[in-house]
Amino acid sequence: MTSDDLAFLTATDLEALPLSELKACWAAMRNACFDRDRERTRWGGSGRDERDGTYFHLCMKRAVAMLLLLGKHGWRDRPNAISDVRVPVLEYFERANTCALNGQEPRELLEYLLAFKKQYHAFEYDIDQLLLKIVDDYPHIGQHNFTDCPDWWAYFRRFAKGLRHRSRVFVRGESVEHYLLADSMKDLYYDELAELLHCLAQGVERDAEKDQARGRSQLASALLEAQQHLQQAQKSLQTAWKLCAPHVDMARKHGQLEHVFDEEEVKAARVGQFVYSYQLTLRMHREGSDIEVQRWSLLEGSNYHRELVKDPDFETKIYGLIAFFADFEGEDAAVLEQEINPLIERDVWTFQHRVPSNTFESKKV
């Protein structure tokens, strides 16, 4: 599908699509945005930006498509997939902060986010943080896009600002009692608990700086004292971790798999982490380079049989990587296998008897 075809799709249209077509639409929207972004970076910092309303409309629909994949189709096990919502949404409102954008669409997107978090409680915290960042980082959205409904925007802004503070911690839409939260925190690995306290100390310090700037010197002093105690607790926990670390199964810890007994589940999770890390690293390389980065470039120099000796799961990881690109880019896994095998000297041909399952075609990345 072309960018123009994708732009005509409504949220209702996306919701009606079967899973395979929705995934293909999301991939096509993402690729169309990436193509425009690469064109923009080629201007060498001249400041020229030719992204138009259609581009930002695709940003909105790209976010909606991923939300449907996460909520309606249950992609909760895909690591950090919410970032595939955050990036286009924040890009959208960054532009809305500077000019009027697509009529009533900014309000429609905010209302969609509100409805989504109400329907899918597992993502409530993520959406709340996104809404808070929008109103914090882009203060001029209202004057450009809500002149016809200023009362709605004022109410929404007060609501979003209020998301910063809660009387309870919520997990999957349910509040967690403080004593249960404390019990869970004390059972974290000590390095993780130290990192938690480090983040908490930083947050308290930022609050102290803000209160000091507002002339609330007593409150700022009390907060800075609390921050110092948190830092000392962090240091003590780091010492405790050094004593415990030699006795910990690091593979399970790094994969957050301590609760999983089944080794096949552990293996599947490790493979999933590898695939996601590869995809994220590839994206970073592409966004940071003017030269087109090929799909398999991160595997150049690898030898299949040597890697298999070092990591018995390497074959499953390569299988997962091929399946990932076939799934998300709407391409034939057999063709992808023909690309990667000569590169890494792999002699396994798992996908050659298969046919493409997607009905949409996307550009190769």
Buried (B, 14 or more C-beta within 10 A) or exposed (E): BEBEEBBEBEBEEBEEBEEBBBBBBBBBBBBBBBEBBBEBEEEEEEEEEEBEBBBBBBBBBBBBBBBBBBBBEEBEEBBEBBEBBBBBBBBBBBBBBEEEBBEEBBBBBBEBBBEBBEEBEBBBBBBBBBBBBBBEEBEEBBEBBBEEBEEBBEEBBEEBEEBEEEEEEEBEEEEBEEEEBEEEEEEEBBBBBBBBBBEBBEEBBEBBEEBBEEEBEEBBEBBBEBBEEBBEBBEEBBEBBEEEEEEBEEEBBEBEBEEBEEEEEBBBBBBBBBBBEBBEEBBEBBEEEEEEBBBBEBBEEBEBEEBBEEEEBBBBBBBBBBBBBBBBBBBBBBBBBEBBBEBBEBEEEBBEEEEEEBEBEBEEB
